[in-house]
Amino acid sequence: MELNKIRSLSDDELAAQEKTSAEQLFRIRFQMAMDPSSGAKKLRELRKDIARIKTVARERSLGIRGASKDGATATTSAKAKKGAR
């Protein structure tokens, strides 16, 4: 799932998507135990999706909603301020 799609989800939808992805990850792990050659790519994608979902949820809890748009600028200016001290 793309980051833009994840950011457009509401908090409830985000929690539901995290739960769904975690269940899929659980099933894929069992499937790989039976046949190690199947599902490696899907496993990697699900882990990354869950990480993205948790990152967006954490940003929202901290009040950093616009991190994707202004994150690079904010980081640069914070570093510049720190260096100016």
N, CA, C and O atoms as CSV, one atom per row, in Angstrom:
chain,resi,resn,atom,element,x,y,z
A,1,MET,N,N,0.853,-1.170,0.000
A,1,MET,CA,C,0.000,0.000,0.000
A,1,MET,C,C,0.901,1.236,0.000
A,1,MET,O,O,1.919,1.282,0.691
A,2,GLU,N,N,0.509,2.217,-0.777
A,2,GLU,CA,C,1.301,3.428,-0.883
A,2,GLU,C,C,1.099,4.323,0.332
A,2,GLU,O,O,0.054,4.294,0.982
A,3,LEU,N,N,2.112,5.110,0.621
A,3,LEU,CA,C,2.072,5.992,1.779
A,3,LEU,C,C,0.955,7.027,1.659
A,3,LEU,O,O,0.317,7.366,2.656
A,4,ASN,N,N,0.715,7.526,0.456
A,4,ASN,CA,C,-0.364,8.506,0.266
A,4,ASN,C,C,-1.721,7.911,0.617
A,4,ASN,O,O,-2.560,8.584,1.216
A,5,LYS,N,N,-1.939,6.647,0.246
A,5,LYS,CA,C,-3.201,5.981,0.576
A,5,LYS,C,C,-3.320,5.796,2.080
A,5,LYS,O,O,-4.397,5.975,2.648
A,6,ILE,N,N,-2.221,5.439,2.724
A,6,ILE,CA,C,-2.229,5.230,4.172
A,6,ILE,C,C,-2.534,6.539,4.886
A,6,ILE,O,O,-3.318,6.560,5.835
A,7,ARG,N,N,-1.924,7.625,4.442
A,7,ARG,CA,C,-2.154,8.929,5.070
A,7,ARG,C,C,-3.588,9.412,4.891
A,7,ARG,O,O,-4.094,10.173,5.716
A,8,SER,N,N,-4.250,8.976,3.815
A,8,SER,CA,C,-5.622,9.426,3.569
A,8,SER,C,C,-6.651,8.666,4.406
A,8,SER,O,O,-7.812,9.070,4.461
A,9,LEU,N,N,-6.246,7.576,5.057
A,9,LEU,CA,C,-7.168,6.799,5.884
A,9,LEU,C,C,-7.451,7.515,7.202
A,9,LEU,O,O,-6.609,8.246,7.723
A,10,SER,N,N,-8.656,7.289,7.728
A,10,SER,CA,C,-8.986,7.832,9.046
A,10,SER,C,C,-8.311,6.968,10.110
A,10,SER,O,O,-7.747,5.919,9.795
A,11,ASP,N,N,-8.367,7.402,11.353
A,11,ASP,CA,C,-7.731,6.651,12.436
A,11,ASP,C,C,-8.335,5.260,12.593
A,11,ASP,O,O,-7.611,4.290,12.818
A,12,ASP,N,N,-9.658,5.159,12.475
A,12,ASP,CA,C,-10.325,3.859,12.593
A,12,ASP,C,C,-9.952,2.943,11.429
A,12,ASP,O,O,-9.691,1.755,11.619
A,13,GLU,N,N,-9.932,3.509,10.224
A,13,GLU,CA,C,-9.548,2.725,9.050
A,13,GLU,C,C,-8.091,2.288,9.144
A,13,GLU,O,O,-7.733,1.192,8.714
A,14,LEU,N,N,-7.264,3.146,9.703
A,14,LEU,CA,C,-5.849,2.827,9.873
A,14,LEU,C,C,-5.672,1.642,10.823
A,14,LEU,O,O,-4.881,0.738,10.554
A,15,ALA,N,N,-6.402,1.650,11.923
A,15,ALA,CA,C,-6.337,0.542,12.880
A,15,ALA,C,C,-6.857,-0.749,12.255
A,15,ALA,O,O,-6.291,-1.820,12.478
A,16,ALA,N,N,-7.929,-0.652,11.475
A,16,ALA,CA,C,-8.481,-1.833,10.811
A,16,ALA,C,C,-7.505,-2.386,9.779
A,16,ALA,O,O,-7.349,-3.601,9.656
A,17,GLN,N,N,-6.852,-1.500,9.041
A,17,GLN,CA,C,-5.880,-1.933,8.035
A,17,GLN,C,C,-4.675,-2.591,8.701
A,17,GLN,O,O,-4.141,-3.572,8.183
A,18,GLU,N,N,-4.246,-2.061,9.840
A,18,GLU,CA,C,-3.132,-2.665,10.567
A,18,GLU,C,C,-3.498,-4.076,11.029
A,18,GLU,O,O,-2.690,-4.999,10.929
A,19,LYS,N,N,-4.707,-4.233,11.527
A,19,LYS,CA,C,-5.162,-5.543,11.993
A,19,LYS,C,C,-5.234,-6.534,10.830
A,19,LYS,O,O,-4.799,-7.679,10.954
A,20,THR,N,N,-5.784,-6.087,9.705
A,20,THR,CA,C,-5.896,-6.944,8.526
A,20,THR,C,C,-4.519,-7.364,8.019
A,20,THR,O,O,-4.301,-8.532,7.697
A,21,SER,N,N,-3.601,-6.418,7.950
A,21,SER,CA,C,-2.250,-6.719,7.477
A,21,SER,C,C,-1.533,-7.668,8.425
A,21,SER,O,O,-0.796,-8.548,7.980
A,22,ALA,N,N,-1.738,-7.498,9.720
A,22,ALA,CA,C,-1.113,-8.388,10.703
A,22,ALA,C,C,-1.647,-9.814,10.560
A,22,ALA,O,O,-0.892,-10.778,10.684
A,23,GLU,N,N,-2.950,-9.944,10.301
A,23,GLU,CA,C,-3.535,-11.273,10.095
A,23,GLU,C,C,-2.986,-11.919,8.829
A,23,GLU,O,O,-2.688,-13.114,8.819
A,24,GLN,N,N,-2.850,-11.133,7.760
A,24,GLN,CA,C,-2.282,-11.655,6.519
A,24,GLN,C,C,-0.837,-12.089,6.732
A,24,GLN,O,O,-0.413,-13.126,6.221
A,25,LEU,N,N,-0.089,-11.301,7.481
A,25,LEU,CA,C,1.302,-11.634,7.779
A,25,LEU,C,C,1.384,-12.952,8.537
A,25,LEU,O,O,2.255,-13.777,8.262
A,26,PHE,N,N,0.485,-13.150,9.486
A,26,PHE,CA,C,0.422,-14.382,10.259
A,26,PHE,C,C,0.189,-15.581,9.338
A,26,PHE,O,O,0.855,-16.608,9.464
A,27,ARG,N,N,-0.761,-15.442,8.411
A,27,ARG,CA,C,-1.074,-16.531,7.476
A,27,ARG,C,C,0.097,-16.821,6.541
A,27,ARG,O,O,0.410,-17.980,6.268
A,28,ILE,N,N,0.738,-15.766,6.053
A,28,ILE,CA,C,1.875,-15.937,5.141
A,28,ILE,C,C,3.020,-16.659,5.849
A,28,ILE,O,O,3.686,-17.500,5.246
A,29,ARG,N,N,3.252,-16.341,7.111
A,29,ARG,CA,C,4.316,-17.016,7.856
A,29,ARG,C,C,4.046,-18.508,7.982
A,29,ARG,O,O,4.961,-19.320,7.845
A,30,PHE,N,N,2.793,-18.872,8.244
A,30,PHE,CA,C,2.443,-20.293,8.304
A,30,PHE,C,C,2.611,-20.950,6.942
A,30,PHE,O,O,3.108,-22.072,6.844
A,31,GLN,N,N,2.200,-20.258,5.904
A,31,GLN,CA,C,2.324,-20.784,4.552
A,31,GLN,C,C,3.795,-21.008,4.202
A,31,GLN,O,O,4.134,-22.006,3.565
A,32,MET,N,N,4.660,-20.098,4.609
A,32,MET,CA,C,6.089,-20.237,4.324
A,32,MET,C,C,6.720,-21.366,5.129
A,32,MET,O,O,7.725,-21.940,4.709
A,33,ALA,N,N,6.139,-21.689,6.280
A,33,ALA,CA,C,6.644,-22.818,7.057
A,33,ALA,C,C,6.398,-24.122,6.305
A,33,ALA,O,O,7.202,-25.051,6.384
A,34,MET,N,N,5.297,-24.188,5.583
A,34,MET,CA,C,4.969,-25.378,4.798
A,34,MET,C,C,5.749,-25.417,3.488
A,34,MET,O,O,6.252,-26.466,3.086
A,35,ASP,N,N,5.844,-24.269,2.831
A,35,ASP,CA,C,6.526,-24.176,1.537
A,35,ASP,C,C,7.376,-22.905,1.528
A,35,ASP,O,O,6.878,-21.832,1.185
A,36,PRO,N,N,8.653,-23.014,1.901
A,36,PRO,CA,C,9.507,-21.821,2.040
A,36,PRO,C,C,9.667,-20.981,0.772
A,36,PRO,O,O,10.014,-19.803,0.857
A,37,SER,N,N,9.422,-21.563,-0.390
A,37,SER,CA,C,9.616,-20.808,-1.626
A,37,SER,C,C,8.442,-19.883,-1.958
A,37,SER,O,O,8.545,-19.049,-2.858
A,38,SER,N,N,7.336,-20.026,-1.242
A,38,SER,CA,C,6.160,-19.218,-1.579
A,38,SER,C,C,5.978,-18.050,-0.610
A,38,SER,O,O,6.160,-18.194,0.598
A,39,GLY,N,N,5.623,-16.913,-1.153
A,39,GLY,CA,C,5.214,-15.791,-0.327
A,39,GLY,C,C,6.306,-14.900,0.231
A,39,GLY,O,O,6.017,-14.055,1.078
A,40,ALA,N,N,7.541,-15.051,-0.203
A,40,ALA,CA,C,8.620,-14.231,0.355
A,40,ALA,C,C,8.422,-12.748,0.032
A,40,ALA,O,O,8.633,-11.884,0.884
A,41,LYS,N,N,8.020,-12.467,-1.193
A,41,LYS,CA,C,7.810,-11.075,-1.594
A,41,LYS,C,C,6.624,-10.470,-0.845
A,41,LYS,O,O,6.689,-9.334,-0.376
A,42,LYS,N,N,5.547,-11.235,-0.740
A,42,LYS,CA,C,4.352,-10.749,-0.035
A,42,LYS,C,C,4.658,-10.506,1.442
A,42,LYS,O,O,4.171,-9.541,2.030
A,43,LEU,N,N,5.467,-11.384,2.038
A,43,LEU,CA,C,5.866,-11.230,3.438
A,43,LEU,C,C,6.602,-9.907,3.643
A,43,LEU,O,O,6.310,-9.164,4.581
A,44,ARG,N,N,7.544,-9.624,2.772
A,44,ARG,CA,C,8.323,-8.385,2.857
A,44,ARG,C,C,7.424,-7.162,2.688
A,44,ARG,O,O,7.559,-6.180,3.417
A,45,GLU,N,N,6.497,-7.228,1.712
A,45,GLU,CA,C,5.584,-6.107,1.475
A,45,GLU,C,C,4.675,-5.861,2.678
A,45,GLU,O,O,4.439,-4.715,3.061
A,46,LEU,N,N,4.168,-6.937,3.269
A,46,LEU,CA,C,3.290,-6.790,4.436
A,46,LEU,C,C,4.030,-6.187,5.623
A,46,LEU,O,O,3.487,-5.334,6.325
A,47,ARG,N,N,5.256,-6.622,5.849
A,47,ARG,CA,C,6.038,-6.059,6.959
A,47,ARG,C,C,6.251,-4.566,6.759
A,47,ARG,O,O,6.147,-3.786,7.706
A,48,LYS,N,N,6.549,-4.169,5.534
A,48,LYS,CA,C,6.759,-2.748,5.249
A,48,LYS,C,C,5.458,-1.956,5.372
A,48,LYS,O,O,5.458,-0.828,5.867
A,49,ASP,N,N,4.351,-2.548,4.921
A,49,ASP,CA,C,3.053,-1.879,5.050
A,49,ASP,C,C,2.699,-1.648,6.513
A,49,ASP,O,O,2.233,-0.570,6.882
A,50,ILE,N,N,2.921,-2.661,7.341
A,50,ILE,CA,C,2.627,-2.531,8.770
A,50,ILE,C,C,3.504,-1.446,9.387
A,50,ILE,O,O,3.036,-0.667,10.218
A,51,ALA,N,N,4.763,-1.391,8.986
A,51,ALA,CA,C,5.662,-0.352,9.499
A,51,ALA,C,C,5.180,1.035,9.077
A,51,ALA,O,O,5.207,1.973,9.874
A,52,ARG,N,N,4.739,1.165,7.824
A,52,ARG,CA,C,4.220,2.458,7.354
A,52,ARG,C,C,2.977,2.870,8.137
A,52,ARG,O,O,2.833,4.027,8.533
A,53,ILE,N,N,2.083,1.910,8.354
A,53,ILE,CA,C,0.846,2.193,9.087
A,53,ILE,C,C,1.162,2.646,10.507
A,53,ILE,O,O,0.584,3.614,11.000
A,54,LYS,N,N,2.084,1.942,11.162
A,54,LYS,CA,C,2.453,2.307,12.532
A,54,LYS,C,C,3.143,3.667,12.576
A,54,LYS,O,O,2.964,4.427,13.527
A,55,THR,N,N,3.929,3.971,11.548
A,55,THR,CA,C,4.602,5.267,11.487
A,55,THR,C,C,3.587,6.399,11.369
A,55,THR,O,O,3.694,7.405,12.071
A,56,VAL,N,N,2.608,6.239,10.489
A,56,VAL,CA,C,1.580,7.269,10.310
A,56,VAL,C,C,0.762,7.426,11.590
A,56,VAL,O,O,0.435,8.545,11.984
A,57,ALA,N,N,0.431,6.311,12.239
A,57,ALA,CA,C,-0.325,6.380,13.498
A,57,ALA,C,C,0.476,7.122,14.563
A,57,ALA,O,O,-0.082,7.921,15.316
A,58,ARG,N,N,1.764,6.864,14.629
A,58,ARG,CA,C,2.621,7.543,15.608
A,58,ARG,C,C,2.734,9.032,15.291
A,58,ARG,O,O,2.692,9.865,16.197
A,59,GLU,N,N,2.878,9.368,14.014
A,59,GLU,CA,C,2.930,10.779,13.621
A,59,GLU,C,C,1.663,11.508,14.053
A,59,GLU,O,O,1.714,12.635,14.546
A,60,ARG,N,N,0.536,10.850,13.861
A,60,ARG,CA,C,-0.738,11.470,14.245
A,60,ARG,C,C,-0.830,11.647,15.753
A,60,ARG,O,O,-1.340,12.660,16.231
A,61,SER,N,N,-0.342,10.670,16.502
A,61,SER,CA,C,-0.409,10.792,17.961
A,61,SER,C,C,0.502,11.903,18.470
A,61,SER,O,O,0.237,12.501,19.513
A,62,LEU,N,N,1.576,12.176,17.734
A,62,LEU,CA,C,2.488,13.257,18.116
A,62,LEU,C,C,2.083,14.600,17.511
A,62,LEU,O,O,2.650,15.637,17.856
A,63,GLY,N,N,1.109,14.579,16.614
A,63,GLY,CA,C,0.659,15.813,15.986
A,63,GLY,C,C,1.511,16.236,14.813
A,63,GLY,O,O,1.584,17.423,14.495
A,64,ILE,N,N,2.156,15.286,14.166
A,64,ILE,CA,C,3.015,15.574,13.014
A,64,ILE,C,C,2.298,15.091,11.755
A,64,ILE,O,O,2.769,14.162,11.099
A,65,ARG,N,N,1.200,15.688,11.417
A,65,ARG,CA,C,0.412,15.207,10.274
A,65,ARG,C,C,1.078,15.508,8.943
A,65,ARG,O,O,1.017,14.666,8.048
A,66,GLY,N,N,1.701,16.642,8.765
A,66,GLY,CA,C,2.280,17.028,7.483
A,66,GLY,C,C,3.725,16.633,7.327
A,66,GLY,O,O,4.462,17.310,6.611
A,67,ALA,N,N,4.162,15.574,7.961
A,67,ALA,CA,C,5.570,15.194,7.947
A,67,ALA,C,C,6.066,14.837,6.560
A,67,ALA,O,O,7.233,15.080,6.253
A,68,SER,N,N,5.224,14.269,5.711
A,68,SER,CA,C,5.677,13.855,4.392
A,68,SER,C,C,5.944,15.050,3.483
A,68,SER,O,O,6.860,15.007,2.662
A,69,LYS,N,N,5.159,16.110,3.617
A,69,LYS,CA,C,5.313,17.265,2.748
A,69,LYS,C,C,6.424,18.194,3.231
A,69,LYS,O,O,7.258,18.629,2.438
A,70,ASP,N,N,6.436,18.497,4.524
A,70,ASP,CA,C,7.363,19.483,5.063
A,70,ASP,C,C,8.469,18.862,5.910
A,70,ASP,O,O,9.262,19.584,6.514
A,71,GLY,N,N,8.529,17.555,5.960
A,71,GLY,CA,C,9.485,16.881,6.829
A,71,GLY,C,C,10.931,17.190,6.491
A,71,GLY,O,O,11.744,17.418,7.387
A,72,ALA,N,N,11.260,17.201,5.206
A,72,ALA,CA,C,12.638,17.464,4.806
A,72,ALA,C,C,13.032,18.896,5.146
A,72,ALA,O,O,14.150,19.137,5.601
A,73,THR,N,N,12.140,19.835,4.934
A,73,THR,CA,C,12.429,21.231,5.230
A,73,THR,C,C,12.578,21.446,6.723
A,73,THR,O,O,13.474,22.165,7.165
A,74,ALA,N,N,11.704,20.827,7.499
A,74,ALA,CA,C,11.762,20.992,8.947
A,74,ALA,C,C,13.046,20.399,9.507
A,74,ALA,O,O,13.649,20.975,10.413
A,75,THR,N,N,13.469,19.262,8.983
A,75,THR,CA,C,14.698,18.626,9.449
A,75,THR,C,C,15.905,19.485,9.102
A,75,THR,O,O,16.806,19.663,9.922
A,76,THR,N,N,15.919,20.009,7.900
A,76,THR,CA,C,17.039,20.834,7.476
A,76,THR,C,C,17.139,22.087,8.335
A,76,THR,O,O,18.228,22.444,8.784
A,77,SER,N,N,16.030,22.749,8.565
A,77,SER,CA,C,16.079,23.972,9.349
A,77,SER,C,C,16.411,23.676,10.811
A,77,SER,O,O,17.038,24.503,11.473
A,78,ALA,N,N,16.007,22.523,11.324
A,78,ALA,CA,C,16.355,22.155,12.694
A,78,ALA,C,C,17.862,21.921,12.805
A,78,ALA,O,O,18.489,22.308,13.790
A,79,LYS,N,N,18.427,21.287,11.790
A,79,LYS,CA,C,19.874,21.058,11.788
A,79,LYS,C,C,20.620,22.388,11.667
A,79,LYS,O,O,21.651,22.598,12.307
A,80,ALA,N,N,20.086,23.271,10.844
A,80,ALA,CA,C,20.719,24.573,10.667
A,80,ALA,C,C,20.684,25.371,11.967
A,80,ALA,O,O,21.657,26.035,12.322
A,81,LYS,N,N,19.556,25.301,12.676
A,81,LYS,CA,C,19.438,26.002,13.952
A,81,LYS,C,C,20.406,25.432,14.975
A,81,LYS,O,O,21.017,26.177,15.741
A,82,LYS,N,N,20.545,24.114,14.987
A,82,LYS,CA,C,21.433,23.468,15.946
A,82,LYS,C,C,22.888,23.854,15.669
A,82,LYS,O,O,23.669,24.074,16.595
A,83,GLY,N,N,23.239,23.933,14.381
A,83,GLY,CA,C,24.599,24.303,14.016
A,83,GLY,C,C,24.905,25.761,14.295
A,83,GLY,O,O,26.068,26.122,14.479
A,84,ALA,N,N,23.889,26.605,14.332
A,84,ALA,CA,C,24.075,28.033,14.549
A,84,ALA,C,C,24.320,28.376,16.015
A,84,ALA,O,O,24.768,29.478,16.335
A,85,ARG,N,N,24.027,27.435,16.896
A,85,ARG,CA,C,24.192,27.705,18.334
A,85,ARG,C,C,25.595,27.873,18.719
A,85,ARG,O,O,25.891,28.104,19.891
